[in-house]
Amino acid sequence: MKRVLLFILTVFVVGNIFSQEDDYTHWQISLDGGWSYRIAETRDASPEMKSYLKGLKSGYIISGKGVYYFNKFVGAGLNVSVSRYYNEADKITESLKPIFNSFPYTDTFTYFNISNNITISYAAPCVGFRVIATEKHSFLFDASVGVLWYKEKGYANSQAWEKSESTLGIGIGTEYSYSITKNIAVGVKMSLLSGNLTSYTLQMNNGYKQKMNLDSDRYYENLSQFNLSAGVRFNF
């Protein structure tokens, strides 16, 4: 993180050294919303469970970004986002060991009234780059390194639980922006967000709480995601 902050400080200094007095906006505030897809491989499971886990891969994202441009081309700021994923089923038969250690092992296990609600949040300093093609059209790029927060609320077989943890996240994004006026624009954005959990805290509704360490094959705890969104930009 110290290297990231040093890099952003360097960009700030260099940007001010080479800044010009041309007519351009310094600040851009972006608000976007759209589709989010978790790109990690789905773990091995029974066909029913694998289909259910795939249903947890697609969701929505709401994001915001504020960048101060030192000149026409380079800036730095803050990137934040919240993505949500949800799925539910009346009955699923699992052929692998259940996720709860308190359940006895059998060849198969049936989950009734199962649901999962997952939230992945991200906040990070970012470096922004822009290419102003014409007065109306511009292309923007950003890169960031920050913190990912993972929270999952689940329910099955009259048991409720919650998982939570934070980890390092890395994000990159590219977008096209069309200016309606000098201060207002609309745009579309594609972004990638990468991160992986090595552990999480499990909290059961009966008060049981434990730190769970993950094996390398627990792919569904990988937080990496692809996002496609659109929104409005305010320039001033």
C-alpha positions as a Python dict, from the first residue, in 0.01 Angstrom:
ca = {
    (1, 'M'): (0, 0, 0),
    (2, 'K'): (292, 238, 71),
    (3, 'R'): (415, 185, -286),
    (4, 'V'): (69, 263, -421),
    (5, 'L'): (50, 589, -225),
    (6, 'L'): (403, 681, -336),
    (7, 'F'): (305, 616, -700),
    (8, 'I'): (-5, 835, -669),
    (9, 'L'): (203, 1112, -508),
    (10, 'T'): (453, 1088, -795),
    (11, 'V'): (170, 1117, -1048),
    (12, 'F'): (41, 1423, -862),
    (13, 'V'): (381, 1597, -867),
    (14, 'V'): (458, 1513, -1231),
    (15, 'G'): (108, 1611, -1338),
    (16, 'N'): (140, 1954, -1180),
    (17, 'I'): (484, 2009, -1331),
    (18, 'F'): (354, 1944, -1682),
    (19, 'S'): (9, 2096, -1638),
    (20, 'Q'): (-103, 2345, -1900),
    (21, 'E'): (-329, 2646, -1891),
    (22, 'D'): (-565, 2511, -2158),
    (23, 'D'): (-938, 2513, -2105),
    (24, 'Y'): (-1022, 2177, -1951),
    (25, 'T'): (-1210, 2047, -1647),
    (26, 'H'): (-1008, 1932, -1348),
    (27, 'W'): (-1267, 1727, -1158),
    (28, 'Q'): (-1478, 1439, -1282),
    (29, 'I'): (-1736, 1265, -1061),
    (30, 'S'): (-1882, 944, -1208),
    (31, 'L'): (-2189, 749, -1095),
    (32, 'D'): (-2258, 414, -1265),
    (33, 'G'): (-2479, 110, -1234),
    (34, 'G'): (-2504, -214, -1427),
    (35, 'W'): (-2428, -584, -1453),
    (36, 'S'): (-2164, -772, -1256),
    (37, 'Y'): (-2037, -1126, -1317),
    (38, 'R'): (-1805, -1326, -1093),
    (39, 'I'): (-1550, -1484, -1326),
    (40, 'A'): (-1392, -1740, -1091),
    (41, 'E'): (-1429, -2109, -1175),
    (42, 'T'): (-1720, -2286, -1005),
    (43, 'R'): (-1601, -2557, -766),
    (44, 'D'): (-1672, -2925, -826),
    (45, 'A'): (-2011, -3026, -686),
    (46, 'S'): (-2326, -3219, -766),
    (47, 'P'): (-2516, -3096, -1075),
    (48, 'E'): (-2783, -2933, -857),
    (49, 'M'): (-2531, -2751, -637),
    (50, 'K'): (-2316, -2649, -933),
    (51, 'S'): (-2621, -2496, -1103),
    (52, 'Y'): (-2706, -2313, -781),
    (53, 'L'): (-2352, -2177, -742),
    (54, 'K'): (-2357, -2057, -1103),
    (55, 'G'): (-2671, -1861, -1015),
    (56, 'L'): (-2463, -1671, -758),
    (57, 'K'): (-2216, -1554, -1025),
    (58, 'S'): (-2440, -1291, -1188),
    (59, 'G'): (-2560, -979, -1010),
    (60, 'Y'): (-2550, -600, -1023),
    (61, 'I'): (-2302, -327, -935),
    (62, 'I'): (-2328, 36, -825),
    (63, 'S'): (-2006, 236, -843),
    (64, 'G'): (-1870, 585, -803),
    (65, 'K'): (-1541, 751, -888),
    (66, 'G'): (-1394, 1092, -822),
    (67, 'V'): (-1077, 1197, -1008),
    (68, 'Y'): (-886, 1524, -1005),
    (69, 'Y'): (-697, 1573, -1334),
    (70, 'F'): (-373, 1765, -1299),
    (71, 'N'): (-373, 1828, -1672),
    (72, 'K'): (-572, 1706, -1972),
    (73, 'F'): (-440, 1355, -1943),
    (74, 'V'): (-351, 1236, -1592),
    (75, 'G'): (-524, 1247, -1256),
    (76, 'A'): (-576, 1066, -925),
    (77, 'G'): (-871, 1006, -700),
    (78, 'L'): (-1095, 749, -532),
    (79, 'N'): (-1282, 449, -673),
    (80, 'V'): (-1568, 279, -480),
    (81, 'S'): (-1821, 10, -571),
    (82, 'V'): (-2078, -228, -423),
    (83, 'S'): (-2186, -545, -604),
    (84, 'R'): (-2464, -784, -500),
    (85, 'Y'): (-2540, -1147, -589),
    (86, 'Y'): (-2841, -1353, -476),
    (87, 'N'): (-2985, -1698, -532),
    (88, 'E'): (-3235, -1928, -360),
    (89, 'A'): (-3379, -2277, -402),
    (90, 'D'): (-3637, -2496, -229),
    (91, 'K'): (-3423, -2812, -231),
    (92, 'I'): (-3069, -2910, -333),
    (93, 'T'): (-2901, -3248, -293),
    (94, 'E'): (-2524, -3222, -249),
    (95, 'S'): (-2292, -3515, -307),
    (96, 'L'): (-1989, -3362, -138),
    (97, 'K'): (-1918, -3291, 228),
    (98, 'P'): (-2147, -3014, 360),
    (99, 'I'): (-1995, -2676, 433),
    (100, 'F'): (-2087, -2697, 802),
    (101, 'N'): (-1849, -2910, 1010),
    (102, 'S'): (-2125, -2966, 1266),
    (103, 'F'): (-2326, -3173, 1014),
    (104, 'P'): (-2242, -3546, 995),
    (105, 'Y'): (-2081, -3666, 674),
    (106, 'T'): (-2295, -3875, 441),
    (107, 'D'): (-2270, -3965, 74),
    (108, 'T'): (-2542, -3711, 3),
    (109, 'F'): (-2690, -3422, 193),
    (110, 'T'): (-3008, -3230, 119),
    (111, 'Y'): (-3047, -2857, 175),
    (112, 'F'): (-3402, -2723, 214),
    (113, 'N'): (-3503, -2358, 166),
    (114, 'I'): (-3149, -2250, 84),
    (115, 'S'): (-3058, -1888, 2),
    (116, 'N'): (-2740, -1681, -27),
    (117, 'N'): (-2705, -1304, -36),
    (118, 'I'): (-2350, -1188, -118),
    (119, 'T'): (-2215, -832, -105),
    (120, 'I'): (-1869, -738, -231),
    (121, 'S'): (-1758, -380, -160),
    (122, 'Y'): (-1447, -204, -286),
    (123, 'A'): (-1270, 121, -199),
    (124, 'A'): (-933, 225, -338),
    (125, 'P'): (-719, 519, -445),
    (126, 'C'): (-691, 526, -822),
    (127, 'V'): (-493, 679, -1104),
    (128, 'G'): (-694, 806, -1400),
    (129, 'F'): (-597, 868, -1762),
    (130, 'R'): (-808, 1034, -2032),
    (131, 'V'): (-787, 1088, -2404),
    (132, 'I'): (-1003, 1374, -2532),
    (133, 'A'): (-1074, 1281, -2894),
    (134, 'T'): (-1310, 1570, -2971),
    (135, 'E'): (-1518, 1820, -2779),
    (136, 'K'): (-1790, 1554, -2739),
    (137, 'H'): (-1601, 1226, -2723),
    (138, 'S'): (-1339, 1106, -2477),
    (139, 'F'): (-1193, 780, -2349),
    (140, 'L'): (-1092, 721, -1990),
    (141, 'F'): (-887, 457, -1811),
    (142, 'D'): (-822, 393, -1443),
    (143, 'A'): (-620, 158, -1224),
    (144, 'S'): (-657, 110, -850),
    (145, 'V'): (-537, -96, -555),
    (146, 'G'): (-739, -104, -235),
    (147, 'V'): (-958, -307, -2),
    (148, 'L'): (-1230, -561, -88),
    (149, 'W'): (-1493, -643, 173),
    (150, 'Y'): (-1684, -971, 144),
    (151, 'K'): (-2011, -1038, 329),
    (152, 'E'): (-2245, -1330, 276),
    (153, 'K'): (-2575, -1400, 452),
    (154, 'G'): (-2701, -1755, 404),
    (155, 'Y'): (-2986, -1976, 516),
    (156, 'A'): (-3056, -2350, 486),
    (157, 'N'): (-3228, -2620, 692),
    (158, 'S'): (-3346, -2364, 951),
    (159, 'Q'): (-2987, -2250, 1001),
    (160, 'A'): (-2875, -1892, 928),
    (161, 'W'): (-2513, -1788, 898),
    (162, 'E'): (-2295, -1498, 796),
    (163, 'K'): (-1947, -1492, 642),
    (164, 'S'): (-1731, -1181, 642),
    (165, 'E'): (-1374, -1088, 556),
    (166, 'S'): (-1159, -827, 381),
    (167, 'T'): (-869, -868, 140),
    (168, 'L'): (-652, -684, -111),
    (169, 'G'): (-824, -585, -436),
    (170, 'I'): (-690, -468, -772),
    (171, 'G'): (-911, -293, -1027),
    (172, 'I'): (-879, -166, -1384),
    (173, 'G'): (-1140, 7, -1597),
    (174, 'T'): (-1196, 162, -1936),
    (175, 'E'): (-1484, 382, -2047),
    (176, 'Y'): (-1624, 592, -2324),
    (177, 'S'): (-1775, 930, -2238),
    (178, 'Y'): (-2005, 1150, -2447),
    (179, 'S'): (-2039, 1514, -2339),
    (180, 'I'): (-2390, 1661, -2338),
    (181, 'T'): (-2259, 1991, -2207),
    (182, 'K'): (-1918, 2100, -2081),
    (183, 'N'): (-2012, 1988, -1730),
    (184, 'I'): (-2236, 1685, -1790),
    (185, 'A'): (-2160, 1366, -1983),
    (186, 'V'): (-2291, 1011, -2010),
    (187, 'G'): (-2076, 704, -2051),
    (188, 'V'): (-2039, 328, -2058),
    (189, 'K'): (-1771, 143, -1865),
    (190, 'M'): (-1607, -200, -1853),
    (191, 'S'): (-1402, -296, -1550),
    (192, 'L'): (-1224, -589, -1390),
    (193, 'L'): (-1185, -637, -1017),
    (194, 'S'): (-957, -905, -875),
    (195, 'G'): (-923, -1045, -523),
    (196, 'N'): (-916, -1376, -338),
    (197, 'L'): (-1006, -1480, 16),
    (198, 'T'): (-768, -1703, 212),
    (199, 'S'): (-998, -1711, 516),
    (200, 'Y'): (-1325, -1575, 650),
    (201, 'T'): (-1512, -1545, 979),
    (202, 'L'): (-1819, -1768, 1007),
    (203, 'Q'): (-2097, -1656, 1241),
    (204, 'M'): (-2393, -1892, 1303),
    (205, 'N'): (-2734, -1783, 1432),
    (206, 'N'): (-2680, -1998, 1744),
    (207, 'G'): (-2381, -1785, 1846),
    (208, 'Y'): (-2112, -2015, 1709),
    (209, 'K'): (-1823, -1816, 1559),
    (210, 'Q'): (-1502, -1941, 1399),
    (211, 'K'): (-1223, -1829, 1168),
    (212, 'M'): (-1223, -2058, 862),
    (213, 'N'): (-908, -2108, 652),
    (214, 'L'): (-966, -2190, 286),
    (215, 'D'): (-800, -2447, 65),
    (216, 'S'): (-665, -2345, -276),
    (217, 'D'): (-945, -2535, -453),
    (218, 'R'): (-1225, -2329, -293),
    (219, 'Y'): (-1279, -2136, -618),
    (220, 'Y'): (-1617, -1995, -520),
    (221, 'E'): (-1446, -1774, -259),
    (222, 'N'): (-1253, -1600, -537),
    (223, 'L'): (-1397, -1246, -559),
    (224, 'S'): (-1281, -1158, -912),
    (225, 'Q'): (-1551, -998, -1125),
    (226, 'F'): (-1620, -844, -1465),
    (227, 'N'): (-1849, -539, -1469),
    (228, 'L'): (-2038, -364, -1747),
    (229, 'S'): (-2215, -43, -1648),
    (230, 'A'): (-2338, 297, -1761),
    (231, 'G'): (-2398, 628, -1594),
    (232, 'V'): (-2347, 1000, -1572),
    (233, 'R'): (-2030, 1210, -1535),
    (234, 'F'): (-2006, 1556, -1382),
    (235, 'N'): (-1710, 1766, -1495),
    (236, 'F'): (-1601, 2090, -1331),
}
